[in-house]
Amino acid sequence: MIKKLIKKEKKQLIALFISLISLIIFSLLDNKIDKIFLFFFIGDLIIIFVDVCLELKKYWKNKKDKK
């Protein structure tokens, strides 16, 4: 069950991992507001990127199925 979940949510896990790495990097900054803003900004960009990738994957799969 865990393996299926990891396989299904792989891109979201990668996005979470990258967000955590960015949080560690930005923890070196002095201003906490900057850290929080950058963490959420990068996290949002990653989530948007993952959603776009998933939509493109669905699009190409549907396009191949129609042929």
N, C-alpha and C positions, 0 to 999 in steps of 0.2 A: 504494500500500500504506500509506504514512504517513497519507494523507488518510482512508482507511478506519479506521485505528487511532484517529486523533484523533476521528473521528465516533463510533466505537463507545465510546471511553473518555472522552467529553467531560466527564461529571459527575465522574469521578475526577480528571481534570486540573484542573477547577475547584476541587475539594476540596483538591488539592495546592497550587494557587496561593493559596488562602485560608489554608492552613496556613503557607505560606512568609511571607505578609504578616503573619500573627499572630506568627511567630517574629521578624520584623524589629521589630515593635512592642514585643514583650516583651523584646527585647535591650536596651531602654532601662532595664529594671529592674536593680536592684543585685544581687539575690541570684540566683545561677545556678540553684539548685534550684527557685526559683519559676519561672524562665523555662522550664526543662525540663518541669516539671510542667504548666504552663499550655499549652505547645506541644503536648504529647501529649494533654492533656485536650481541647483544642479540636480537635485532629486526630481524636481518637476520636469526638467529637460530630459532626463533619462526615462521617466515614465512616458512622456510624449513620444520619444524615440521608439521605445518598446511597443507602444500602441500602434504607431505607424508601421513598424516592421511586421506586426501580427496582421494588420489589415492588408499589407502588400502580399503576405504569404497566403491569406485567404483569396485574394484577387487572382494570384497566379495559379492557385490550385483550381479555382473555378474556371479559369480560362483554359487550363489543360484538360479539365473534365469535359468541356464543351466541344473540344476537337475530336 
